[in-house]
Amino acid sequence: MAMKSQNFQHIANLARSVSVWVALSCCFLATGCSPWKKTAKLQKQNFLDPKLSNASSGKATLEVEFINASPAFIDDTVLESLWHHVDETVIDPDNRVPFLSNGLRIGKISNLDRFRETLEAGVTETNVVDDFLSQASIASEISHGRQTIPLRFGKRTEFPLRQPFEGSHVALIRDQGETIGKTLENAQYFLAFTATDAGHPKEIRLAIEPTVQHGTARQKWVSSDSAIRIDTRRETWDLDMLNMTMDLQSGDTLILASNRPTRGIGPKMLSGKGEDQSERELIVLIHVTHVPLPSDRIARNTL
C-alpha cells in the first residue's frame, strides 16, 4: 500500500508540473505572439529594399498648388500686392515679354510666408462651398488643391491644368509681335516639366513648356531604345514662345498667373468653371519639394 501511495504521489506531482509548464507556455504565447507579429511588421516597414529606396530618392519632386484667384475671391488690389513678394527679374527678359504679351505673369516667390499672409488677409470670401463640393466629387473644369509630381531626370512629364474644352474654340497667341490664331477641338492645356542636372549639386534645371493637346487621338508608331511601339496621342501645339528654363533648389516656389485685365492665352490656360459652375481664375504655385543628391541619381540610374 505504501508503494502504491508513493507512486500515486509521484504521478500527482508530475501532473502538477506538466500543468504548470502548460500554463506558463500559454502565458508566454499569449503575451509573446502579438509583439512578435508587430516586430515583424515594423521590420518590413523600416527595412525597405534599397533599390526601392533609391528609386524614390533619385527623382526630383514638385508639388503643384492651385489657388482660386477669381475677382469674387481676390480683388485687383490684393492680387497686385501678391506680386510684391515675387521676384519677376529671375526670369530672363526675353522670356518675360512673351508671357506678358499673352496675359500671363511668372516669377519666383521671394518670401512664401509673407505671400500667404497677404493672400489670407485679402480674401473677400471663403472657400467653404468649394471644399464641400470638392469633397462631394462635383465636376470642375479647372484643377484644384495640391498634386505631387515626381520627375525622373531627363524625362518629360505632362501635367494638365484643366479639363478639355468641349467642342471648338479659337486660341490666340502673340509671338514676336504677330498674332497667331488656331481653331482647336476639345483642347486641353498642359504644363510639361523636364528636370536635368544644374551647375550646383543641390539644384535642378527645370524646363517648363506650355502645350495644348487637341483633336482626336491617333495611333502612331514610335521607336525607342528597346522596341517599336504604338503610341496613341492627340495633336499637340507646343507654345514654344512661352518655354522657360530655371535652376531651382528645394524650397523654391514659382508662380504662374493670368494678368488683369485678362487677355490672350492666359484665360484659356488658367480659368474655367468651378464646382459651383461659376467662372474661376487660377494662380498656380509650383513648389520644389525634393532635389536628389548626385549620388542618389547615380544609384537610381544603375538600377
Secondary structure, 3 states (H helix, E strand, C coil): CHHHHHHHHHHHHHHHHHHHHHHHHHHHHHHHHHHHHHHHHHHHHHCCCHHHHHHHHCCEEEEEEEEECCCCCECHHHHHHHHHHEEHHHCCHHHHHHHHHCCEEEEEECCHHHHHHHHHHHECCCCHHHHHHHHCCCCCCECCEEEEEEECCCCCEEEECECCCCCEEEEEEEECCEEEEEEEECCEEEEEEEEEECCCCCEEEEEEEEEEEEEEEEEEEEECCCCEEEEEEEEEEECHHHCEEEEEECCCEEEEEECCCCCCCHHHHHEEECCCCCEEEEEEEEEEEECCCHHHHHHHHCC
